[in-house]
Amino acid sequence: MFEQAIASRMGLLHTESAFQILAKARALEAEGRSIIHMEIGQPDFKTPQNIIEAAYKAMNDGYTGYTPTPGLPESRKAIADYAAAHKGIVTSPEEIVIVPGGKPVMFYTMLMLVEPGDEVICPNPSFPIYESCINFAGGKAVSLPLTSKNDFRLDVDYFRNLITPKTKLVIINNPSNPTGGVFEKEDIEAVAEILKDRPDIFIMSDEIYDRLVFDGNVVSIAKYPEFKDRTIILDGFSKTYSMTGWRLGYGIMHKELAAHMEMLMVNSNSCATAFNQIAAIEALTGPQDMVEVMKNAFKERRDWLVAALNEIPGVNCCLPKGAFYVFPDISSFGISSDEFADRMLNEAGVAAAAGTAFGAYGEGYIRLSYATSLDNIKAAVERISGFTKKL
């Protein structure tokens, strides 16, 4: 009955299919089925206790009301210090906006920069909310294909040819969701070289996984002086500190851009939760042991999973350098990614995301999250192996 009442722009938004897969998997579990969950990008570790205690203390100390829209000054200062220490980027509290999760930075970036008809170069496959936000702002998503042929790294010549007079924004996600691929330093330098004479083009650098890198280091394009003022860094606490449900992220950008993002925040969320912002200080300045514990566990799982998947006839899986996903090629089985993932859930009890959930260039792949126990991963691979033998 509401179909005619809903604004047409709502049709421009798309969902994050991993949550739809989770719902299907939960429904099967409710029927008594055994399901191994590898569809959701959520660390299986608890939030470190020191962070929980900091939030509890903050609540008792009265941090339960509004804060300044861009965040508490002391929290923004802690983020600025963290950016200098871990990213090598000199910034200040005035250049930081704290938001409820990472997605608001995506949405606000598109709303404040992208005019109807503007082009946004977006990795493909990539996090699906990028393109959803681009569409909602009236922009045009221009796909930058990432393929397993070069470990999901940048194809420099292809990228160069995508630049047009209408290009307004370039999205970098490093390490990548869904591939786990990493743009190496030379890749970032290639982007910088291509864009150096186009000061009208901005960059959104999604660095939410940059502490979960197993081989080498990632470099933020904002480290290059000529790009700092036109780069919006997206980061947060969900992945590094296992704080997905806390809904706390931030953007780092030039203070003039930060003022516009603050305006979008005050019109939508008012502010991020006060006691969470105090807990964020503890996360950034307290012991970092659990970050290393998680990273080492993810690396062990990655190594085992990739080796095991590559033992399955017909499956070809790159070794991802970061995040906690593998993106194996299953194209040899002659069915679509959607059908493969759906049948694997229903017939084998392994929940995974189809590659096409992350863009057209994800066809022929599935995404498996190894943010689950090694025992679960081993059981999942046994089920996947049995499933593929029937195809």
N, C-alpha and C positions, 0 to 999 in steps of 0.2 A: 504493500500500500504506500510505501514511502519512496518508491523508485523515481517518481516525477519530482519529488521534493528535494532530492539530494543534488547538490551542486555538481556540475559536470567535472570540475577540477578533481573531485574525489576519484574519478576514473584514472587519473594520472599516477596515483599511488599504487605501489605493489607491496606485498607482504614479504616477510623473511621466512622462506619456506621451511627452514630448519624447525621452526616452532610448529608448523603444520605437521611435519613428520613426527615430532615429539608427541603431538596430540593423537596421531594414529597409533603410535607405539604404545602409548598409555592405554588406549582403548583395547588393544590386543592383550595387554597385561591384565586388564580388568576381566578379560575372558579366561584368564588362567594361562596365557601363553608366556613362555620365557623369552624376553627380549634383551639383547645387549645393545646399549645405547652408545652410538658413535656419531650421532647427528648434531649434537649441540656443542658449541664452542665455549665450554665452561670448565675451568679447572676443577678437578675432583678433590682438591685440598681445601681444608677449612681456612677461613681468614685467620691469619696469625693472631694469637691470643693478646699480644701487646696492643694491637690495633683495636680489638674488641674492648679491651679494658679502657683504652683512651676514649672511646666513644661513650662508654658507660659513665666514666668520670665526668666527661663533658656534659652529659645530660644532668647529672647531679649538681654540676657547677652552674647550671642555668642556661646552657647553650641549646635552648629549645624554641627560640623565636626566630624572627626574620634576621637576615644578615644583609649587608650591602649587596646589591644585585650582582656585581661581578665576583663577589666572594669576600670572606674575611681577609683583611690586610695581612695578617700573620700567615694565613694559609697560602695566599698568593706569593708571599715572600718565600715560603718554603718551596713552592713549585719553581720559582725563579732560581733559587739556589740549586735545586735538583737538576734543572735544565742545564745550568752551567757545569755541574759535576758530571752528569751522565750523557749529555748531548753535545757538550762543548759550545753551547749557545748562550751568549750574554744577553739577558733580558731583565725585565723589572716587573714589579707587581702591576703597574699600569698597563702592561702589555698582556695581562692574563685575565681570562674570564672563566670562572668555575661554573660548570653546568651539571645537570642531573644525568650523567652518562655521557658516552661518546657521541651518540647519534645527534644530539642537539647541535654540536659543532658542524656536522655535515649539513643539517637543515639550514642553520643560520648562515653558513657560508654561501650556500646557493641563493638564499633569499636576499642577502645583502649585496651580492656581486653579479648574479646572472640575470640578464634581461631576456625577454622573449626573443628567440632567434640566436642567442649567443651559443657558441659551441664549447663543450667541456670534454676534454680528452680524458677518457676513463679506461683503466685497465679492464680487460675482459678475457677470462672470468675475473670477477671481483665481488666484493661485498655488495649484495643487491640493493641496499638502501642508498648507495651513491646514485645510481641511475634513477631510482624512485624520486629522490630529492631534486635531481636535475630536471626531470620531467615536470614536477610540481611547480618549479620556478619558471617554467616556460622555455628552458634551454633545450639544447639538442646534445644528447650523449654521443660522442664519437669514440668508437671502440679502438683500443690499442690491444691487439691480440697478444696473449701470453700463451706459449705452448711448451710442452715437455721437450721439444726438440732442442731447446737451449736452456733447459732447467727453469723455465718460466721467468727468464730474465728479459731485459729490454731489447727489442729489435730497434736499433738506433735509426736505421734508414727508414723503417716503416713509421717510426715516431716523427721524424723530420717531415715526412710527406703529409702528415695529418694536420700540420700547422697551416691555418688560413687566416685571412683578415678578421674572421668572426671568432677566432679562438679567444676565450676569455679566461679559462681556468684549466689547469692540468692537475689531475689527481695522482698522487703517489701513495701506495700502501706498502710499507716496507718494515718487516717481513709481511708477506701477503696472506690474506684470507681470500680464497680457499686453498691456495697451492702450497703455502709454506715457503715459496720462493723468495729469494732476496735479490734486490738490485744492488750490485756491487758498487764500490766507490767509482769505478770507471763509468758505470751506467749513469750514476747521478751526475758525474762531471759532464757526460755527453748531453744530458738534459740541460744542464746549465749552459753549455756552449751553444746549444741550439736556440735557447731562449734569451740569451744575454742581450740581444738587440731588440727584444720585444718587451719593454718594461710595462706594457699594458696587459700582459698575461700574468695572472696570479697562479699560485700553487697551493693546493691543500695537501699537506703531508701527513698521512695517517700513520702514526708511530706507536700505536697501542700495543704492538708486540715487540718493541725494540729491545726489551730486556730478556726476551726469550729467543736468543740467537745462539745456535750451537757451533757454527763454523764461521769464524771471522767476526767482523763487526759491521753494523750498518752505519751509514753516514747520512745525516739530515742535510737536505739542500739548503736549509736555513743557516748552516755553518758558513756558507759562502756570502761575504758581505753584501754583494749586489743583489742577493735574493732574500735576505732576512726580512726586509720590510714588505715584501710582497708574497711571503709564505705564511700560511696559517697552519700551525702545527696542531694536530689532534692527538691527545693522549688522555690517559685516565688510569684508574686503579683496578679495573675489573680483572685484567689478565695477569698483570705483574704481581698483584697482592691477593689474588683470589677473592675479589670483592664485587662480583657481578651483581648481586642483589642490593648493594649499597647505592647504586646509581650515582656515580660520581666521576666526572671527567673534566677536562679543561681544554681551552684553546690558548695558544700563544701566538700573538700577532702584533703588528704595529698598533700603537695606542689609538690612532684614528679609526682603524678597523675595529679595535676592541670597544670603542664607544658605540659603534653601530651594533655590534653583537650584544652589548649590554642593553641596548634599546629593545632588541628582539627578546632578550631574556625577561626584561621587566614586563613585557606585554604577553608573556606566555607562562613563565614559571616563577616569577618574582625573584627567587634565589634558590640555591641548592641548600640542602638540610644543614643546619648549623653544626650539630654534633658530629656529623660525617666529615665536615671540613676540619674539625679539630682532630678527628681520627686520621685524616689524611696527613696531617703534620707528622704524627707518629709513624705512619707508613713510610714517609719519605726520609725521615731523620733517624728513626729507630733502627734496630738490628735488621740487616738484610739477609740473614741466614736462610730464611724460608724461601726467598727468591731463588737462591742458589740450589736449595734442596729440590724445589719444583723443577727448575731448569734441568738439573741432572737426571731427575726421574723421567721427564719428558724425553730427554735425549736417549736414555736407555730404551724407553718404549718405542721411540722412532726407529732406532737401529734394528730392534727385533722385528717390528712390524714391516718395515720396508723389505728386509731380507725375506721374511715369510711370504709376503705378497708376491714377490718376484719368483718364488718357487711354485706358484700356482700357474699352470699352463694357461696362456692367454691374457695374463695380467702383467702390466708393465708399470712399475712405479719408480719415479724419481726420488732421490734422497733430499727431502726439504731441509733447508738450512735454518729455518726459524719457525715460530708460532707452534701450534700443536695439531697440525693437519697433514694428512697425506692426500694426494690427488691422483690416484692410479688410473691409468688408461685401460678401459675395459671394452674398447671399440671392437676388438677381435671377435666378440661374441655375437655380433650382428644384430643387436637390439639396442634401442635408444637408452640413454642414461636414465630417463624417467622410468622406463619399464624395468630396467635392471635393478634400480634402487627399490622400486615398489615390490617387485617379486622377491628380492632378497629379504625385505622386511617380512612379507607374508609367508614365504616358504622356508626361510632360514632363521628368522628371528633376529636379524641384524639390522639396526636402524642406521641409515646413512643418507646423505643428501645427494641428489642427482647433480651432476656437473652443470646442467642447464639452469639450475636454481641461481647460478652466479653469472649467467650470461650465455649468449649463443655459442661462444667459443669453448664453453664447458661441455659441449656435446661429446660423448665418448669417454667421459670421466665420471667418477663419483668422488665425493669428499668424505673421508673418515676422520673423525676426531680421536686422537689418542690421549685425550684428557680423561682417561679412565684407567683402571688398574691393569697391570700386565697380565694378570690372570684372565680378566675380561677380554683383553686383546687376543690372547692365545685362543680362548674359546671362540671368539668371533672369527678368527682366521680359519679355524677348523670348520666352522659352519659355512663360511664363504667358499672354501675349497670344495666342500660337498655340494654346495649349490651350483657352482660353475660346472661341475662334472655333468650336471643334468641339462645344461643349456645346449 
